[in-house]
């Protein structure tokens, strides 16, 4: 097993869209409900500090492996996809050092059912984080994933896949990042 401690820095804004179920107050209209509850779309710890879920980075790398389709040297047409899906782990959520009350909102006119191109639209407010920087620990269990392959896939993940709502993989602009530093423990 190898451990890569990586410092990533955003190159585009980041937004979250966690599902939540807060009951409406009696006689509360959609606009008032949205204004009261939109911060619930953030992932927060018990102290109200915002974090990026560990699985966001794990899934980002798995998606990058599929997207890039890089073949494993000496293994014919085999790619790294299954190795990143099963052989990589991010254990801890990634704190952003921002309290939920300090989060900015971005009010957008979006499909009410969340499906692009569907009929009815409503105003919703999404968390908007203009920039972030974080340290993430990646545990690499599969020896097929070399240091070079990991860096290549993480670089591609930051450029083409992204994290959060409205990321490049979902035809968006947010959630892109670059690698600032990598430290390896073996």
Secondary structure, 3 states (H helix, E strand, C coil): CEEEEEEEEECCCECCCCCCCCCCCCCCCHHHHHHHHHHHHCCECCCCEEEECHHHHHHHHHHHHHHHCCECCCCCCCECHHHHHHHEEECCCEEEEEEHHHCEEEEEEEECCCCCCCCCEEEEEEEEECCCEEEEEEEECCCCCCHHHHHHHHHHHHHHHCCCCCEHHHCCCECCEEEEEEEEEC
